[in-house]
């Protein structure tokens, strides 16, 4: 299973050769632009995320291949525009990694993850960034974006000192949400609901849970149990919309008991 360095380089070179062929000879590949590939790349990233959560390593391998193809595709288009090629891309990330890891390639000391993160953010500011939050993509889904915003703020030293402070903040935000629900002001309800979600993500960092993965696992669990409910009721000639919640709960509990 483990290939030599030469075999790995040859496999990468093979992909580059195939990309050259496709760009020259395939009508679909020849037509693509960075803009037309963008949404497909995002889709591939989500498919990789699904495979990782499912712990399906053969599928992870497949999705990594799809993503690597996209990276090579973008580099090929960059080469055609005489802007950059795959060597520029690889050398650029190598140089950045060396620069951002002075504790490996320089004389800076860092013995834990938090120190590494803090040094990383400081180096980015020295490189000309005006804010540590500049690196958070605008188009990220809101849940992922909130997580990244908090991670970067923490790297700059802006964070709660103790977990209990975060729990207290969550309770405060829930109380404010309840008050606005009673007042029935839609805009304020939405604002307070957002604050509650943001506080929950804060807690996730302190208890070391990735909120995106946690929510997606719950999504998958709900789908499994609901589909069991659908199948079990159908097998007995029943319709969900004709059943009481108590009746549906019995099948839901069966799904839980089966470990779904």
GROMACS elastic network, one bead per residue, 0.5 to 0.9 nm:
[ bonds ]
;  ai    aj funct       b0    kb
    3     6     6  0.79999   500
    3     7     6  0.58427   500
    3     8     6  0.63885   500
    4     7     6  0.51082   500
    4     8     6  0.63093   500
    4     9     6  0.86926   500
    5     8     6  0.51128   500
    5     9     6  0.62304   500
    5    10     6  0.86025   500
    6     9     6  0.51180   500
    6    10     6  0.61045   500
    6    11     6  0.86089   500
    7    10     6  0.50227   500
    7    11     6  0.61430   500
    7    12     6  0.86670   500
    8    11     6  0.51033   500
    8    12     6  0.63074   500
    8    13     6  0.86171   500
    9    12     6  0.51329   500
    9    13     6  0.61288   500
    9    14     6  0.85666   500
   10    14     6  0.60828   500
   10    15     6  0.87240   500
   11    15     6  0.64453   500
   11    16     6  0.88273   500
   12    15     6  0.51500   500
   12    16     6  0.64181   500
   12    17     6  0.87641   500
   13    16     6  0.50130   500
   13    17     6  0.62225   500
   13    18     6  0.86609   500
   14    17     6  0.50719   500
   14    18     6  0.62122   500
   14    19     6  0.85825   500
   15    18     6  0.50791   500
   15    19     6  0.60920   500
   15    20     6  0.86361   500
   15    69     6  0.76417   500
   15    72     6  0.80636   500
   16    19     6  0.50494   500
   16    20     6  0.62976   500
   16    21     6  0.87682   500
   16    69     6  0.89407   500
   16    72     6  0.70087   500
   16    73     6  0.89165   500
   16    76     6  0.86222   500
   16    86     6  0.89534   500
   17    20     6  0.51273   500
   17    21     6  0.63867   500
   17    22     6  0.87743   500
   18    22     6  0.61277   500
   18    23     6  0.85441   500
   19    22     6  0.51086   500
   19    23     6  0.60632   500
   19    24     6  0.85278   500
   19    29     6  0.88490   500
   19    69     6  0.80676   500
   19    72     6  0.73608   500
   19    73     6  0.68753   500
   19    76     6  0.76465   500
   20    23     6  0.52908   500
   20    24     6  0.62595   500
   20    25     6  0.85996   500
   20    76     6  0.77295   500
   21    24     6  0.52152   500
   21    25     6  0.58533   500
   21    26     6  0.76635   500
   22    25     6  0.52635   500
   22    27     6  0.82933   500
   22    28     6  0.85791   500
   22    29     6  0.59178   500
   22    30     6  0.70493   500
   23    26     6  0.61440   500
   23    27     6  0.80687   500
   23    28     6  0.85224   500
   23    29     6  0.53826   500
   23    31     6  0.83025   500
   23    32     6  0.87962   500
   23    73     6  0.86619   500
   23    76     6  0.83314   500
   23    77     6  0.89710   500
   24    27     6  0.82771   500
   24    29     6  0.81486   500
   24    30     6  0.63377   500
   25    29     6  0.81028   500
   25    30     6  0.72382   500
   26    29     6  0.53605   500
   26    30     6  0.58828   500
   26    31     6  0.85419   500
   27    30     6  0.51938   500
   27    31     6  0.62435   500
   28    31     6  0.52935   500
   28    32     6  0.67010   500
   29    32     6  0.54710   500
   29    33     6  0.88890   500
   29    73     6  0.89803   500
   30    33     6  0.85235   500
   32    35     6  0.80414   500
   32    36     6  0.59073   500
   32    37     6  0.66624   500
   32    77     6  0.87977   500
   33    36     6  0.51473   500
   33    37     6  0.62231   500
   33    38     6  0.85826   500
   33    74     6  0.81592   500
   33    77     6  0.72154   500
   34    37     6  0.52287   500
   34    38     6  0.61035   500
   34    73     6  0.85076   500
   34    74     6  0.62851   500
   34    77     6  0.73532   500
   34    78     6  0.88754   500
   35    38     6  0.52470   500
   35    39     6  0.78839   500
   36    39     6  0.69453   500
   36    40     6  0.76968   500
   37    40     6  0.52401   500
   37    41     6  0.61256   500
   37    42     6  0.87989   500
   37    70     6  0.77477   500
   37    73     6  0.87704   500
   37    74     6  0.83456   500
   38    41     6  0.52081   500
   38    42     6  0.64406   500
   38    43     6  0.87847   500
   39    42     6  0.51113   500
   39    43     6  0.62534   500
   39    44     6  0.87088   500
   40    43     6  0.50397   500
   40    44     6  0.62583   500
   40    45     6  0.87730   500
   40    70     6  0.87142   500
   41    44     6  0.50265   500
   41    45     6  0.63302   500
   41    46     6  0.88165   500
   41    66     6  0.86493   500
   41    67     6  0.68893   500
   41    70     6  0.65891   500
   41    71     6  0.88486   500
   42    45     6  0.51539   500
   42    46     6  0.64924   500
   42    47     6  0.87854   500
   43    46     6  0.52145   500
   43    47     6  0.62858   500
   43    48     6  0.87264   500
   44    48     6  0.61985   500
   44    49     6  0.85793   500
   44    63     6  0.67648   500
   44    64     6  0.86256   500
   44    66     6  0.69079   500
   44    67     6  0.63185   500
   45    48     6  0.50794   500
   45    49     6  0.62300   500
   45    50     6  0.87613   500
   45    63     6  0.79068   500
   45    64     6  0.87077   500
   45    67     6  0.71282   500
   46    50     6  0.62511   500
   46    51     6  0.86982   500
   47    50     6  0.50683   500
   47    51     6  0.63417   500
   47    52     6  0.87150   500
   47    60     6  0.87008   500
   47    63     6  0.67825   500
   48    51     6  0.51113   500
   48    52     6  0.62414   500
   48    53     6  0.87317   500
   48    59     6  0.77745   500
   48    60     6  0.59595   500
   48    61     6  0.88092   500
   48    62     6  0.85084   500
   48    63     6  0.52543   500
   48    64     6  0.69210   500
   48    67     6  0.84865   500
   49    52     6  0.51412   500
   49    53     6  0.62828   500
   49    54     6  0.86027   500
   49    60     6  0.84230   500
   49   213     6  0.87914   500
   50    53     6  0.52136   500
   50    54     6  0.61212   500
   50    55     6  0.85573   500
   50    56     6  0.87546   500
   50    60     6  0.87099   500
   50   216     6  0.87386   500
   51    54     6  0.50264   500
   51    55     6  0.60861   500
   51    56     6  0.53250   500
   51    57     6  0.72352   500
   51    58     6  0.86167   500
   51    59     6  0.57607   500
   51    60     6  0.54054   500
   51    63     6  0.79070   500
   52    56     6  0.63626   500
   52    57     6  0.73827   500
   52    59     6  0.83113   500
   52    60     6  0.63073   500
   53    56     6  0.77995   500
   53   213     6  0.72544   500
   53   216     6  0.82380   500
   53   217     6  0.73125   500
   54    57     6  0.85848   500
   54   217     6  0.88871   500
   55    59     6  0.86785   500
   55    60     6  0.81246   500
   56    59     6  0.53793   500
   56    60     6  0.61990   500
   56    61     6  0.88369   500
   57    61     6  0.61798   500
   57    62     6  0.86137   500
   58    61     6  0.51644   500
   58    62     6  0.64033   500
   58    63     6  0.88151   500
   59    63     6  0.61151   500
   59    64     6  0.84593   500
   60    63     6  0.51748   500
   60    64     6  0.60117   500
   60    65     6  0.85632   500
   61    64     6  0.51851   500
   61    65     6  0.63357   500
   61    66     6  0.88520   500
   62    65     6  0.51741   500
   62    66     6  0.64694   500
   62    67     6  0.88657   500
   63    67     6  0.62137   500
   63    68     6  0.85156   500
   64    67     6  0.50715   500
   64    68     6  0.60161   500
   64    69     6  0.85191   500
   65    68     6  0.50405   500
   65    69     6  0.61506   500
   65    70     6  0.87195   500
   66    69     6  0.51736   500
   66    70     6  0.65274   500
   66    71     6  0.89604   500
   67    70     6  0.50660   500
   67    71     6  0.63957   500
   67    72     6  0.87666   500
   68    71     6  0.50427   500
   68    72     6  0.62613   500
   68    73     6  0.84758   500
   69    72     6  0.51534   500
   69    73     6  0.60128   500
   69    74     6  0.87207   500
   70    74     6  0.62191   500
   70    75     6  0.85843   500
   71    74     6  0.53057   500
   71    75     6  0.63179   500
   71    76     6  0.86785   500
   71    86     6  0.86403   500
   72    75     6  0.50494   500
   72    76     6  0.61079   500
   72    77     6  0.87143   500
   72    85     6  0.89925   500
   72    86     6  0.68447   500
   73    76     6  0.50756   500
   73    77     6  0.63590   500
   73    78     6  0.86460   500
   74    77     6  0.51567   500
   74    78     6  0.61705   500
   74    79     6  0.86227   500
   74    85     6  0.88410   500
   74    86     6  0.87240   500
   75    79     6  0.61294   500
   75    80     6  0.86752   500
   75    84     6  0.69056   500
   75    85     6  0.51694   500
   75    86     6  0.51509   500
   75    87     6  0.87729   500
   75    88     6  0.87752   500
   75    89     6  0.73425   500
   76    80     6  0.63184   500
   76    81     6  0.87132   500
   76    84     6  0.84373   500
   76    85     6  0.63217   500
   76    86     6  0.71430   500
   77    80     6  0.50420   500
   77    81     6  0.63022   500
   77    82     6  0.86375   500
   77    83     6  0.88520   500
   77    84     6  0.86608   500
   77    85     6  0.81899   500
   78    81     6  0.50749   500
   78    82     6  0.62678   500
   78    83     6  0.53278   500
   78    84     6  0.51058   500
   78    85     6  0.58976   500
   78    86     6  0.84628   500
   79    83     6  0.59078   500
   79    84     6  0.50959   500
   79    86     6  0.78083   500
   80    83     6  0.76057   500
   80    84     6  0.83902   500
   80    85     6  0.83585   500
   81    84     6  0.77146   500
   82    85     6  0.78920   500
   84    87     6  0.79533   500
   84    88     6  0.57912   500
   84    89     6  0.72114   500
   85    88     6  0.53426   500
   85    89     6  0.64692   500
   85    90     6  0.89068   500
   86    90     6  0.61867   500
   86    91     6  0.85160   500
   87    90     6  0.51652   500
   87    91     6  0.59517   500
   87    92     6  0.82970   500
   88    91     6  0.51868   500
   88    92     6  0.58597   500
   88    93     6  0.86383   500
   89    92     6  0.52123   500
   89    93     6  0.64588   500
   89    94     6  0.87176   500
   90    93     6  0.53939   500
   90    94     6  0.61854   500
   90    95     6  0.86805   500
   91    95     6  0.60874   500
   91    96     6  0.85465   500
   92    95     6  0.52516   500
   92    96     6  0.62246   500
   92    97     6  0.86643   500
   93    96     6  0.50194   500
   93    97     6  0.60649   500
   93    98     6  0.85691   500
   94    97     6  0.51954   500
   94    98     6  0.62459   500
   94    99     6  0.86276   500
   95    98     6  0.51799   500
   95    99     6  0.61293   500
   95   100     6  0.85345   500
   96    99     6  0.50558   500
   96   100     6  0.59315   500
   96   101     6  0.84950   500
   97   100     6  0.50946   500
   97   101     6  0.60702   500
   98   101     6  0.53409   500
   98   102     6  0.69201   500
   98   104     6  0.78500   500
   98   105     6  0.61735   500
   98   106     6  0.86543   500
   99   102     6  0.62019   500
   99   105     6  0.77200   500
   99   106     6  0.85562   500
   99   123     6  0.83363   500
  100   103     6  0.86168   500
  100   105     6  0.89407   500
  100   119     6  0.78829   500
  100   120     6  0.58675   500
  100   123     6  0.67124   500
  100   124     6  0.82307   500
  101   104     6  0.54558   500
  101   105     6  0.61895   500
  101   106     6  0.74898   500
  101   108     6  0.85202   500
  101   116     6  0.78967   500
  101   119     6  0.84651   500
  101   120     6  0.76793   500
  102   107     6  0.62864   500
  102   108     6  0.54306   500
  102   109     6  0.79327   500
  102   110     6  0.89388   500
  102   119     6  0.87875   500
  103   106     6  0.55840   500
  103   107     6  0.60296   500
  103   109     6  0.50786   500
  103   110     6  0.58666   500
  103   111     6  0.88045   500
  103   116     6  0.81333   500
  104   107     6  0.77207   500
  104   108     6  0.78259   500
  104   109     6  0.83976   500
  104   110     6  0.89262   500
  105   108     6  0.85075   500
  106   109     6  0.86769   500
  109   115     6  0.88003   500
  110   113     6  0.78874   500
  110   114     6  0.86856   500
  110   115     6  0.57007   500
  110   116     6  0.60179   500
  110   119     6  0.86018   500
  111   114     6  0.87182   500
  111   115     6  0.70720   500
  111   116     6  0.79346   500
  112   115     6  0.56414   500
  112   116     6  0.66088   500
  113   116     6  0.51468   500
  113   117     6  0.62852   500
  113   118     6  0.87131   500
  114   117     6  0.51171   500
  114   118     6  0.61701   500
  114   119     6  0.86051   500
  114   154     6  0.88944   500
  114   155     6  0.72406   500
  115   118     6  0.50932   500
  115   119     6  0.61009   500
  115   120     6  0.84801   500
  115   155     6  0.82844   500
  116   119     6  0.51932   500
  116   120     6  0.60937   500
  116   121     6  0.88279   500
  116   155     6  0.88098   500
  117   121     6  0.64128   500
  117   122     6  0.87477   500
  117   151     6  0.88512   500
  117   152     6  0.83114   500
  117   154     6  0.87116   500
  117   155     6  0.55177   500
  117   156     6  0.86018   500
  118   121     6  0.53607   500
  118   122     6  0.63301   500
  118   123     6  0.87205   500
  118   152     6  0.86077   500
  118   154     6  0.79745   500
  118   156     6  0.59935   500
  118   157     6  0.75780   500
  119   122     6  0.50850   500
  119   123     6  0.61272   500
  119   124     6  0.86736   500
  119   155     6  0.79409   500
  119   156     6  0.88409   500
  120   123     6  0.52524   500
  120   124     6  0.63891   500
  120   125     6  0.89305   500
  120   155     6  0.79828   500
  121   124     6  0.51223   500
  121   125     6  0.64578   500
  121   126     6  0.87968   500
  121   132     6  0.62580   500
  121   152     6  0.73022   500
  121   155     6  0.62419   500
  121   156     6  0.65895   500
  122   125     6  0.52329   500
  122   126     6  0.63870   500
  122   127     6  0.87862   500
  122   132     6  0.82015   500
  122   155     6  0.84651   500
  122   156     6  0.74572   500
  123   126     6  0.50008   500
  123   127     6  0.62769   500
  124   128     6  0.68924   500
  124   129     6  0.60827   500
  124   130     6  0.89879   500
  124   131     6  0.88323   500
  124   132     6  0.73794   500
  125   128     6  0.54368   500
  125   130     6  0.63710   500
  125   131     6  0.68998   500
  125   132     6  0.67732   500
  126   129     6  0.70568   500
  128   131     6  0.89989   500
  129   132     6  0.70629   500
  129   133     6  0.89940   500
  129   134     6  0.70056   500
  129   135     6  0.87432   500
  130   133     6  0.86102   500
  130   134     6  0.74159   500
  131   134     6  0.54603   500
  131   135     6  0.83695   500
  132   135     6  0.67968   500
  132   136     6  0.86407   500
  132   149     6  0.88137   500
  132   152     6  0.62412   500
  132   153     6  0.71244   500
  132   155     6  0.84939   500
  132   156     6  0.73644   500
  133   136     6  0.57085   500
  133   148     6  0.85147   500
  133   149     6  0.63277   500
  133   152     6  0.63938   500
  133   153     6  0.74082   500
  134   137     6  0.77083   500
  135   148     6  0.89730   500
  135   152     6  0.86907   500
  136   139     6  0.87623   500
  136   140     6  0.77586   500
  136   145     6  0.67839   500
  136   148     6  0.65696   500
  136   149     6  0.67494   500
  136   152     6  0.86071   500
  137   140     6  0.56473   500
  137   145     6  0.75831   500
  138   141     6  0.86227   500
  138   145     6  0.79876   500
  139   142     6  0.84653   500
  139   145     6  0.84435   500
  140   143     6  0.81770   500
  140   144     6  0.63993   500
  140   145     6  0.54668   500
  141   144     6  0.55229   500
  141   145     6  0.59676   500
  141   146     6  0.86440   500
  142   146     6  0.60408   500
  142   147     6  0.86109   500
  143   146     6  0.53056   500
  143   147     6  0.64554   500
  143   148     6  0.88638   500
  143   197     6  0.83996   500
  143   198     6  0.83749   500
  143   201     6  0.80812   500
  143   211     6  0.76588   500
  143   212     6  0.67087   500
  144   147     6  0.51304   500
  144   148     6  0.63040   500
  144   149     6  0.86535   500
  144   211     6  0.80164   500
  144   212     6  0.64500   500
  145   148     6  0.51330   500
  145   149     6  0.60576   500
  145   150     6  0.85982   500
  146   149     6  0.50763   500
  146   150     6  0.62052   500
  146   151     6  0.85815   500
  146   198     6  0.67089   500
  146   201     6  0.73023   500
  146   202     6  0.89076   500
  147   150     6  0.53041   500
  147   151     6  0.61837   500
  147   152     6  0.87217   500
  147   198     6  0.84257   500
  147   201     6  0.64072   500
  147   202     6  0.78184   500
  147   204     6  0.89195   500
  147   205     6  0.81652   500
  147   210     6  0.83691   500
  147   211     6  0.77851   500
  147   212     6  0.86081   500
  148   152     6  0.61415   500
  148   153     6  0.85343   500
  149   152     6  0.53067   500
  149   153     6  0.61667   500
  149   154     6  0.85526   500
  150   153     6  0.50651   500
  150   154     6  0.60096   500
  150   155     6  0.85432   500
  150   158     6  0.86728   500
  150   159     6  0.80788   500
  150   201     6  0.83508   500
  150   202     6  0.71910   500
  150   205     6  0.85317   500
  151   154     6  0.51207   500
  151   155     6  0.62573   500
  151   156     6  0.88793   500
  151   205     6  0.81761   500
  152   156     6  0.65172   500
  152   157     6  0.88791   500
  152   158     6  0.87589   500
  153   156     6  0.51586   500
  153   157     6  0.65370   500
  153   158     6  0.52542   500
  153   159     6  0.69061   500
  154   159     6  0.51562   500
  154   160     6  0.85509   500
  155   158     6  0.73601   500
  155   159     6  0.85959   500
  156   159     6  0.85039   500
  160   163     6  0.73368   500
  160   165     6  0.66575   500
  160   166     6  0.68449   500
  160   202     6  0.89623   500
  161   164     6  0.87911   500
  161   165     6  0.74255   500
  161   166     6  0.88327   500
  162   165     6  0.55677   500
  162   166     6  0.71353   500
  162   206     6  0.84877   500
  163   166     6  0.52186   500
  163   167     6  0.65112   500
  163   168     6  0.87836   500
  163   203     6  0.73707   500
  163   206     6  0.62043   500
  163   207     6  0.82174   500
  164   167     6  0.50607   500
  164   168     6  0.61659   500
  164   169     6  0.85899   500
  165   168     6  0.50851   500
  165   169     6  0.62089   500
  165   170     6  0.87339   500
  166   169     6  0.50102   500
  166   170     6  0.62709   500
  166   171     6  0.87348   500
  166   199     6  0.71538   500
  166   200     6  0.85930   500
  166   202     6  0.68573   500
  166   203     6  0.61309   500
  166   206     6  0.83373   500
  167   170     6  0.51021   500
  167   171     6  0.63170   500
  167   172     6  0.86337   500
  167   199     6  0.82691   500
  167   200     6  0.86736   500
  167   203     6  0.70492   500
  168   171     6  0.51612   500
  168   172     6  0.61844   500
  168   173     6  0.86881   500
  169   173     6  0.61746   500
  169   174     6  0.86402   500
  169   196     6  0.88563   500
  169   199     6  0.68653   500
  170   173     6  0.50867   500
  170   174     6  0.61637   500
  170   175     6  0.86184   500
  170   195     6  0.84683   500
  170   196     6  0.62724   500
  170   197     6  0.87824   500
  170   198     6  0.88214   500
  170   199     6  0.53723   500
  170   200     6  0.67437   500
  170   202     6  0.88803   500
  170   203     6  0.83007   500
  171   174     6  0.51299   500
  171   175     6  0.62352   500
  171   176     6  0.86838   500
  171   196     6  0.86173   500
  172   175     6  0.52057   500
  172   176     6  0.63190   500
  172   177     6  0.87143   500
  172   196     6  0.88361   500
  173   176     6  0.50283   500
  173   177     6  0.61413   500
  173   178     6  0.86416   500
  173   192     6  0.67309   500
  173   193     6  0.81173   500
  173   195     6  0.63569   500
  173   196     6  0.54376   500
  173   199     6  0.76591   500
  174   178     6  0.61675   500
  174   179     6  0.86147   500
  174   192     6  0.78348   500
  174   193     6  0.79928   500
  174   195     6  0.85502   500
  174   196     6  0.61406   500
  175   178     6  0.51134   500
  175   179     6  0.62390   500
  175   180     6  0.87285   500
  176   179     6  0.50908   500
  176   180     6  0.62796   500
  176   181     6  0.86602   500
  176   189     6  0.88544   500
  176   192     6  0.65876   500
  176   193     6  0.89849   500
  177   180     6  0.51655   500
  177   181     6  0.61497   500
  177   182     6  0.86780   500
  177   188     6  0.82094   500
  177   189     6  0.61515   500
  177   190     6  0.85556   500
  177   191     6  0.84232   500
  177   192     6  0.50108   500
  177   193     6  0.61307   500
  177   195     6  0.85314   500
  177   196     6  0.76951   500
  178   181     6  0.50927   500
  178   182     6  0.63439   500
  178   183     6  0.87005   500
  178   189     6  0.83898   500
  178   192     6  0.87645   500
  179   182     6  0.52073   500
  179   183     6  0.62911   500
  179   184     6  0.86934   500
  179   189     6  0.87145   500
  180   184     6  0.60481   500
  180   185     6  0.63068   500
  180   186     6  0.82486   500
  180   188     6  0.62423   500
  180   189     6  0.53775   500
  180   192     6  0.75991   500
  181   185     6  0.69555   500
  181   186     6  0.79812   500
  181   188     6  0.83794   500
  181   189     6  0.58806   500
  182   185     6  0.82875   500
  183   186     6  0.89861   500
  183   189     6  0.87473   500
  184   188     6  0.83752   500
  184   189     6  0.73866   500
  185   188     6  0.54908   500
  185   189     6  0.60452   500
  185   190     6  0.87107   500
  186   189     6  0.50380   500
  186   190     6  0.61966   500
  186   191     6  0.86596   500
  187   190     6  0.52283   500
  187   191     6  0.62781   500
  187   192     6  0.87469   500
  188   192     6  0.60849   500
  188   193     6  0.84011   500
  189   192     6  0.52525   500
  189   193     6  0.60106   500
  189   194     6  0.85620   500
  190   193     6  0.50640   500
  190   194     6  0.61944   500
  190   195     6  0.86961   500
  191   194     6  0.51801   500
  191   195     6  0.63934   500
  191   196     6  0.88680   500
  192   196     6  0.62680   500
  192   197     6  0.87212   500
  193   196     6  0.50760   500
  193   197     6  0.63820   500
  193   198     6  0.86586   500
  194   197     6  0.51387   500
  194   198     6  0.61383   500
  194   199     6  0.86060   500
  195   198     6  0.50022   500
  195   199     6  0.61192   500
  195   200     6  0.85927   500
  196   199     6  0.50964   500
  196   200     6  0.62025   500
  196   201     6  0.87205   500
  197   200     6  0.50196   500
  197   201     6  0.63144   500
  197   202     6  0.86674   500
  198   201     6  0.51616   500
  198   202     6  0.63565   500
  198   203     6  0.88742   500
  199   203     6  0.63793   500
  199   204     6  0.87039   500
  200   203     6  0.50586   500
  200   204     6  0.62855   500
  200   205     6  0.89405   500
  200   211     6  0.85394   500
  201   205     6  0.65897   500
  201   206     6  0.89789   500
  201   209     6  0.89326   500
  201   210     6  0.84690   500
  201   211     6  0.64009   500
  202   205     6  0.54423   500
  202   206     6  0.67827   500
  203   206     6  0.51372   500
  203   207     6  0.62628   500
  203   208     6  0.83489   500
  203   209     6  0.84940   500
  204   207     6  0.52504   500
  204   208     6  0.57761   500
  204   210     6  0.64367   500
  204   211     6  0.62068   500
  205   209     6  0.61382   500
  205   210     6  0.72437   500
  205   211     6  0.83919   500
  206   209     6  0.78734   500
  209   212     6  0.88661   500
  209   213     6  0.81201   500
  209   214     6  0.70803   500
  210   213     6  0.54750   500
  210   214     6  0.60633   500
  210   215     6  0.86561   500
  211   215     6  0.59810   500
  211   216     6  0.84051   500
  212   215     6  0.53170   500
  212   216     6  0.61015   500
  212   217     6  0.85737   500
  213   216     6  0.50945   500
  213   217     6  0.60409   500
  213   218     6  0.85626   500
  214   217     6  0.52261   500
  214   218     6  0.63317   500
  214   219     6  0.86915   500
  215   218     6  0.50173   500
  215   219     6  0.61271   500
  215   220     6  0.86734   500
  216   220     6  0.61802   500
  216   221     6  0.85088   500
  217   220     6  0.51045   500
  217   221     6  0.61340   500
  217   222     6  0.86070   500
  218   222     6  0.60540   500
  218   223     6  0.85307   500
  219   222     6  0.51692   500
  219   223     6  0.62210   500
  219   224     6  0.87374   500
  220   223     6  0.50855   500
  220   224     6  0.62597   500
  220   225     6  0.87300   500
  221   224     6  0.51844   500
  221   225     6  0.62752   500
  221   226     6  0.85281   500
  221   260     6  0.66126   500
  222   225     6  0.52329   500
  222   226     6  0.59158   500
  222   227     6  0.83809   500
  222   260     6  0.86702   500
  223   226     6  0.51702   500
  223   227     6  0.59506   500
  223   228     6  0.84734   500
  224   227     6  0.53110   500
  224   228     6  0.62399   500
  224   229     6  0.87099   500
  224   255     6  0.81669   500
  224   260     6  0.60389   500
  225   228     6  0.50359   500
  225   229     6  0.62137   500
  225   230     6  0.87053   500
  225   251     6  0.86496   500
  225   252     6  0.62905   500
  225   253     6  0.88314   500
  225   254     6  0.88131   500
  225   255     6  0.54736   500
  225   256     6  0.71965   500
  225   260     6  0.59256   500
  226   230     6  0.62447   500
  226   231     6  0.86644   500
  226   252     6  0.72181   500
  226   255     6  0.84020   500
  227   231     6  0.61107   500
  227   232     6  0.84510   500
  228   231     6  0.50915   500
  228   232     6  0.58915   500
  228   233     6  0.83993   500
  228   251     6  0.77261   500
  228   252     6  0.77475   500
  228   254     6  0.87677   500
  228   255     6  0.64201   500
  228   260     6  0.84153   500
  229   232     6  0.52540   500
  229   233     6  0.60967   500
  229   234     6  0.84467   500
  229   240     6  0.85528   500
  229   248     6  0.71123   500
  229   249     6  0.87876   500
  229   251     6  0.55421   500
  229   252     6  0.60694   500
  229   254     6  0.86336   500
  229   255     6  0.74358   500
  230   233     6  0.54315   500
  230   234     6  0.60730   500
  230   235     6  0.86094   500
  230   239     6  0.83223   500
  230   240     6  0.72377   500
  230   251     6  0.89838   500
  231   234     6  0.51030   500
  231   235     6  0.60867   500
  231   236     6  0.87834   500
  232   235     6  0.51786   500
  232   236     6  0.66122   500
  232   237     6  0.89165   500
  232   238     6  0.86410   500
  232   251     6  0.71864   500
  233   236     6  0.52509   500
  233   237     6  0.64064   500
  233   238     6  0.50443   500
  233   239     6  0.65437   500
  233   240     6  0.70813   500
  233   248     6  0.84255   500
  233   251     6  0.79482   500
  234   238     6  0.53554   500
  234   239     6  0.66151   500
  234   240     6  0.84418   500
  235   238     6  0.74737   500
  236   239     6  0.89990   500
  238   241     6  0.89077   500
  238   242     6  0.74549   500
  238   243     6  0.76937   500
  239   242     6  0.53657   500
  239   243     6  0.66707   500
  240   243     6  0.53065   500
  240   244     6  0.81990   500
  240   248     6  0.75245   500
  241   244     6  0.80671   500
  243   246     6  0.81236   500
  243   247     6  0.61627   500
  243   248     6  0.66792   500
  244   247     6  0.52318   500
  244   248     6  0.64264   500
  244   249     6  0.86513   500
  245   248     6  0.50626   500
  245   249     6  0.60279   500
  245   250     6  0.88064   500
  246   249     6  0.50374   500
  246   250     6  0.66210   500
  247   250     6  0.54088   500
  247   251     6  0.71365   500
  247   252     6  0.89658   500
  248   251     6  0.54239   500
  248   252     6  0.62711   500
  248   253     6  0.87492   500
  249   253     6  0.60379   500
  249   254     6  0.85003   500
  250   253     6  0.51511   500
  250   254     6  0.63190   500
  250   255     6  0.88173   500
  251   255     6  0.63196   500
  251   256     6  0.87358   500
  252   255     6  0.51210   500
  252   256     6  0.64303   500
  252   257     6  0.87284   500
  253   257     6  0.61174   500
  253   258     6  0.86244   500
  254   257     6  0.50085   500
  254   258     6  0.62698   500
  254   259     6  0.87909   500
  254   260     6  0.89199   500
  255   258     6  0.51310   500
  255   259     6  0.65295   500
  255   260     6  0.54346   500
  256   259     6  0.51010   500
  256   260     6  0.54907   500
  257   260     6  0.75000   500
